[in-house]
Amino acid sequence: MNGFLVGLNAQAKRGLIEQAHNKRKFEFDLRVWDGDFKEISPNMEVEFELADNKQVSVVRPKKAVKEDFTIHQTKSIKDCIYDYFGGTENLIKHYENDIKSNKDLDFLRIKRFLFTAYNDLFELDSTIPNLALSNLKSELGKLDREYESFIKKSSYPPQYSYEKIFLAYQIEFVKNEELIQTTQSIIKSATIQQASMGQALKNMENQFAARNDTGSASYLQAQNNLKSFRKRYVDLLHYLSQQKEKLAKITKAGEEFSDKFFEPFLKSYLPLTKELKQDFIKLLNAKAYDLDSLLWQRAKRSLSVRRFFIEAGITGTYSSKTFLKYFLRSLDHNKLSKETKGLFDLLKYLEAFSRKNILLIQEDPKDSKYYKEYLKNFDNSLQVSTSNDPRDNLRLSNLVEIHIVVMEWEVKEMDILNFRQKYLEMFKDSAGTPIFCAIIPKGMEEETLQNAKQQGISYFIIKGNTDQFIDMMRMIL
């Protein structure tokens, strides 16, 4: 049992214990003291035992229990971060192939216009969005929302992210924070009580000092009451001091724990969020590329869209770039909003993004000049080079990537099939394979054309038919 040594008579070798909860008192002989007599002092906290006859059999100083406020890590940094960003990490892993692809269209820049173009083309021809296209648009919209959510979650200040992601899931740290709040409330309450008791004690002492009935029963009772109240006040001061000391210790423990893991957390958190953001943008760009490509593949086969392009006088490819040019040309440049001005920056990006290198190989330099002019009038952003001898283009020094080759069936005794074979052999390590288009004489046999298709010639146009040539280029580009 526990209590306090409230009485001590060294001459009689007797002591008095007040039990800690019920205030019962037990007298004892100092011979049952189990400890160094030098340790004995009034009001000290003790442990004692009673014999069968209810007499105190042993008394000893109460062992001081050293409170350990050390906080231990209960969840790893890696697990905390995964729980917070696990959904994003799994999503990125699911789309790993898209992220690693070379498909890249700046989604964040083109997002609004791309979805607007989708809706406008849908109004022109409701059959354009087939199941694959509709699903792709929905998928990209969902990924965009996931990205916005990720950006919001990863954009908090480092200290806030640390507290939200890591500290909030450390069980011992959370309990310590709760203990701090509880202790602060106790101190606040005890401080109010101390002020009230202090004033009451001062009044009691003044009243007692003014008495002149020394020795009377009433006087002795008042004296005992004053002593008891003073002891309660002193106990309260001691308790308040202990709570303040405890608050200092647990606050320090919380600060030490927080400081200890902050830097290790950032070393894991910051690189991960940076990598996830980069991968997410690559994913959005790849899906934007897919949506833009499929949208215009469908649109360029629509008679309604083709008719609209003709009636509106739209020249150029069936693409977001051409559609944006058409939209911008109707605007009053003196009344442009900041948002609309951004569309001109988008156009510059799309022109650079969609820039194609075209190689024209024709026997007559005049024909090359005319066809080049047709192409530049059709789309001024096209990079067109001409040649009058296919062999000039079979040198390793020609490192420019060619996207489209337009060649007459035979030039300088080399036909397009032979040229294509040698070209692919020469530049087999290049990034991509050009699209080959043949300019053929009217009346070429169907069997020859079918054989050429099997050997990789994708398009055929009749020599001299410039409308067919431009229409073919519009379809390709």
CORMO-V54391 format. One record per run of one state. SS is the DSSP state (helix for helix, strand for strand, loop for the rest). FROM is the first residue (numbers start at 1). TO is the last residue. If there is no record, write none. Layout:
BEGIN
((SS:FROM:TO) (SS:FROM:TO))
END
This chain:
BEGIN
((loop:1:1) (strand:2:9) (loop:10:13) (strand:14:19) (loop:20:24) (strand:25:29) (helix:30:32) (strand:33:33) (loop:34:36) (helix:37:39) (loop:40:44) (strand:45:50) (loop:51:55) (strand:56:61) (loop:62:76) (helix:77:94) (loop:95:95) (helix:96:100) (loop:101:106) (helix:107:124) (loop:125:130) (helix:131:154) (loop:155:157) (helix:158:169) (loop:170:170) (helix:171:209) (loop:210:216) (helix:217:299) (loop:300:302) (helix:303:311) (loop:312:319) (helix:320:329) (loop:330:332) (helix:333:335) (loop:336:337) (helix:338:353) (loop:354:356) (strand:357:361) (loop:362:364) (helix:365:378) (loop:379:382) (strand:383:387) (loop:388:389) (helix:390:393) (loop:394:403) (strand:404:408) (loop:409:409) (strand:410:411) (loop:412:413) (strand:414:415) (helix:416:426) (loop:427:434) (strand:435:440) (loop:441:445) (helix:446:454) (loop:455:456) (strand:457:462) (loop:463:465) (helix:466:476) (loop:477:477))
END
